[in-house]
Amino acid sequence: MAAIALPEDIYLALNSDLAQQVSTNGSEFSVDFQPALSLPSSARNVSVALIQGTFWWTIPNISDCVIQLTARSPSGVQVPLTVSVPRGLYNYKQINTLISNTLLNAGFAKDLITFVENGATSTIDLAFTGPASLLFPLTSCWKQFGYLPDVEYRYVSSTDPVYNTKFISAPAQASFDTIQFLTVGTNLVNKGFQLNGGVYKGVIANVPINASPGYQITALPSVPLDVSTDVFNSAGGLSRGTFTLMDQDGFPVDTNGEAWTLLLRIRYYV
C-alpha cells in the first residue's frame, strides 16, 4: 500500500507595524525574509491561505469635505455658513452633528437643516424647519449623499410662492458604504482570486466587514482557502514578501494609520 502524503505547513505571523517598508496610506507593507523563504525541491501542490487577520474599521469614506449653508435671520439677512467635514469615516448622523454645531454657533436652531433617512427609496433626504439652503461644492462629498454638486437645495418659507416644501429628496441613493468587503493580496501567489473584470492582484482572501466603525475587524475563516502558487520554485527562494489591503475592486485602502496583521499558512506536500 502506498504511503499517504501528509502536508507540511509553514506559518507566517505578519504585522504592518513591524514591516521593513510601509506605504504612505498603510495599505501595503513588505517584509524581508532572512534567510530567503524557500521550500524543498521536492515540494509540490504548494498553496497559501489566510488563517487569521485583524484590521481596524477606520478607513475614511470622506476626505476634507465642505458643505455650504445659508440661513435667514429673523431680520431677513442671509447668513452664509461653512460646515467643514475633516477626513474620516462617517454616516449621515455624524454629519448632522457637524451641521447642528455650525448652526448653533451662528445662533440658529440646531435642527434648521438635517439629513433624514428615507428607507423607502434608500436616499438621504434634506429636512428644513425654516428658511435655509444647502449646497455641495463640486469637490465635496456630494456623491456619498446622493445629491448633485453646485446645486442649491433650499426652503425659504411656506408663504413663498416658489418654495413650499420642507423636505427635498436626493436624486440618487446614498453611498456611504463605499467598501463592501476587504481583500488581501500578496506576491506569495501568482494570481490569486479573480476580481471584477477578470483582474488578478494576488488576492488570497476576502474579508467581510464584521465590525462597527471604529472597531476591529477579525478574519478567522472556519475553512481557510488554499490558493495555489509556484513562486517558491525559483532558485534561492523568496527574499521579500509584499502584502496589500484592498477593497472589493482591488484598490488599496487607506488604513488611517492603524496597523493590520496577518497569519498565513504555506502548505506543501513532499
C-alpha positions in Angstrom: 0.0 0.0 0.0 1.4 3.4 -1.0 2.1 5.8 1.8 -0.3 8.7 2.3 1.4 12.1 1.8 0.8 14.4 4.7 1.0 18.2 4.3 3.9 20.3 5.6 3.0 23.7 6.9 4.9 26.9 7.4 3.2 29.8 9.3 4.0 33.4 8.8 2.9 35.9 11.5 3.0 39.4 10.0 2.3 42.9 11.4 2.4 46.1 9.4 3.9 47.9 12.4 6.9 45.6 12.3 7.4 45.7 8.5 10.6 46.9 6.8 8.6 49.1 4.4 5.1 50.5 4.6 3.2 52.6 2.0 2.1 56.1 2.9 -1.5 55.2 3.3 -0.7 52.0 5.2 -2.3 49.7 2.6 0.8 47.8 1.7 3.8 46.6 3.7 6.8 44.5 2.9 9.0 42.2 5.0 12.4 40.8 4.2 12.9 37.1 4.8 16.3 36.3 6.3 17.2 33.7 5.2 15.1 33.7 2.0 11.9 31.8 2.3 12.3 28.5 0.3 10.8 25.1 0.1 12.4 21.7 -0.6 13.0 20.9 -4.2 10.6 18.0 -3.9 7.7 20.3 -2.7 4.5 20.0 -4.7 0.9 21.3 -4.6 2.1 24.4 -2.8 -0.6 26.8 -1.6 -1.0 29.9 0.6 -4.0 30.5 2.9 -5.1 33.3 5.3 -5.6 31.7 8.7 -6.3 34.9 10.7 -6.2 38.6 10.2 -7.0 41.8 12.1 -7.9 45.1 10.7 -9.3 48.4 12.1 -12.6 49.6 10.6 -11.3 53.2 10.3 -11.0 53.5 6.5 -12.1 57.0 5.6 -15.1 57.4 3.3 -15.0 61.2 3.3 -11.9 63.4 2.7 -11.9 67.0 3.8 -15.5 67.7 2.7 -17.1 71.2 2.7 -20.8 71.8 2.8 -22.1 75.4 2.3 -25.2 76.5 4.2 -27.3 79.7 4.1 -29.7 80.6 6.9 -32.0 83.5 7.1 -32.0 85.6 10.2 -35.3 86.9 11.8 -34.5 90.3 10.2 -34.3 88.7 6.7 -30.5 88.8 6.4 -28.9 85.8 4.5 -26.1 84.3 6.7 -23.6 82.1 4.8 -22.1 79.3 6.8 -19.5 76.6 6.1 -19.5 73.1 7.5 -16.1 71.5 7.4 -16.0 67.7 7.5 -12.5 66.5 8.3 -11.2 63.4 6.6 -12.7 60.3 8.3 -15.3 57.6 8.4 -18.8 59.0 8.7 -22.5 58.2 8.4 -25.2 60.8 7.8 -26.0 61.2 11.5 -22.4 62.3 12.3 -22.7 64.9 9.5 -25.9 66.1 11.1 -24.0 66.7 14.3 -21.4 68.9 12.5 -24.2 70.8 10.8 -26.1 71.3 14.1 -22.9 72.6 15.8 -22.3 75.1 13.0 -25.9 76.3 13.2 -25.9 76.6 17.0 -22.6 78.5 16.9 -24.1 81.0 14.5 -27.2 81.5 16.6 -29.7 79.3 14.6 -31.8 76.3 15.7 -29.7 73.1 15.5 -32.4 71.3 13.5 -32.8 74.1 10.9 -31.2 71.7 8.3 -30.9 68.0 8.8 -30.4 64.9 6.7 -33.0 62.2 7.3 -33.0 58.6 6.1 -35.7 57.6 3.6 -36.0 53.8 3.9 -38.4 53.5 1.0 -36.0 54.9 -1.5 -32.6 54.3 0.2 -31.9 58.0 -0.1 -30.8 60.6 2.4 -33.3 63.4 2.2 -33.0 67.0 3.4 -35.4 68.4 6.0 -35.8 72.1 6.7 -37.6 73.7 9.7 -37.1 77.2 8.5 -35.7 79.4 5.7 -32.3 78.0 4.7 -30.4 76.3 1.9 -27.6 73.8 1.4 -25.1 73.3 -1.4 -22.3 70.8 -2.0 -19.4 72.3 -3.9 -18.1 70.2 -6.8 -15.0 69.0 -4.9 -17.0 68.0 -1.8 -18.8 64.8 -0.7 -22.0 65.1 -2.7 -21.7 61.6 -4.1 -21.9 60.0 -0.7 -25.2 61.8 0.0 -26.7 61.3 -3.5 -27.0 65.0 -4.3 -25.8 67.0 -7.2 -22.8 69.4 -6.9 -23.2 73.1 -7.2 -27.0 73.0 -6.9 -28.6 75.0 -4.1 -31.2 73.0 -2.3 -33.4 75.3 -0.3 -36.6 76.0 1.6 -37.5 79.6 2.3 -40.9 79.7 3.8 -44.4 78.3 3.4 -45.6 81.7 2.2 -43.0 81.9 -0.6 -44.7 81.1 -4.0 -41.7 79.1 -5.2 -40.5 77.1 -2.2 -43.3 75.4 -0.3 -41.9 72.1 1.0 -39.8 71.2 4.0 -38.4 68.0 2.5 -36.2 67.6 -0.5 -35.4 64.1 -1.7 -31.9 63.3 -3.0 -31.9 62.4 -6.8 -29.7 59.4 -6.2 -29.1 56.8 -3.5 -26.7 57.5 -0.7 -23.3 55.6 -0.9 -21.6 55.9 2.5 -20.7 52.2 2.4 -18.1 52.6 -0.3 -16.3 49.4 0.8 -18.3 46.2 0.6 -15.5 44.0 1.8 -11.8 43.9 2.1 -9.3 41.8 0.1 -5.8 40.7 1.0 -3.2 40.4 -1.8 0.4 39.1 -1.7 3.3 38.3 -4.0 3.4 34.9 -2.4 1.0 33.7 -5.1 1.0 34.2 -8.9 -2.6 35.3 -9.4 -4.9 34.5 -6.6 -8.7 35.1 -6.7 -10.1 36.8 -9.8 -11.5 40.3 -9.1 -14.2 42.2 -11.1 -13.3 42.4 -14.7 -11.1 39.4 -14.7 -8.2 41.2 -12.9 -5.7 39.3 -10.7 -3.9 41.1 -7.9 -2.6 38.2 -5.8 -5.8 38.1 -3.7 -5.8 35.2 -1.2 -8.8 36.2 0.9 -12.0 38.2 1.0 -12.6 39.8 4.5 -16.2 40.7 5.4 -16.9 43.9 7.3 -18.0 42.3 10.6 -17.4 45.3 12.9 -18.9 48.7 13.5 -16.9 51.8 12.5 -14.0 52.4 14.9 -13.8 48.7 16.0 -11.6 45.9 14.9 -12.4 43.5 12.0 -11.3 40.0 12.6 -10.9 37.5 9.8 -11.0 33.9 11.1 -12.2 31.6 8.3 -13.5 28.3 9.6 -12.2 26.7 6.4 -9.1 28.6 5.1 -9.0 28.7 1.3 -5.7 27.4 -0.1 -4.5 29.4 -3.2 -2.1 27.6 -5.5 1.3 29.1 -6.1 4.6 28.3 -7.7 6.6 31.4 -6.8 8.7 29.4 -4.5 10.1 27.3 -7.3 12.7 29.8 -8.3 16.3 29.2 -7.2 17.2 30.8 -3.9 13.6 31.2 -2.7 11.8 34.4 -1.9 13.7 37.2 -0.2 10.8 39.7 0.2 7.1 39.4 0.8 4.6 42.1 0.0 1.1 42.3 1.4 -1.7 44.7 0.3 -5.0 45.5 1.9 -7.6 46.4 -0.8 -11.3 46.9 -1.4 -13.6 44.6 -3.3 -12.4 46.1 -6.6 -8.7 45.7 -5.9 -7.9 49.3 -5.0 -5.6 49.9 -2.0 -7.5 51.3 1.1 -6.3 53.9 3.5 -5.8 52.3 6.9 -5.9 55.8 8.6 -2.6 55.0 10.4 -3.9 51.8 12.0 -1.8 48.6 11.9 -3.1 45.3 10.5 -1.9 41.8 11.0 -1.9 38.5 9.0 -1.3 34.9 9.9 -0.6 33.0 6.7 -0.1 29.3 6.2 2.1 28.0 3.4 1.2 24.3 2.8 3.0 21.8 0.5 3.4 18.1 0.0 6.6 16.1 -0.4 
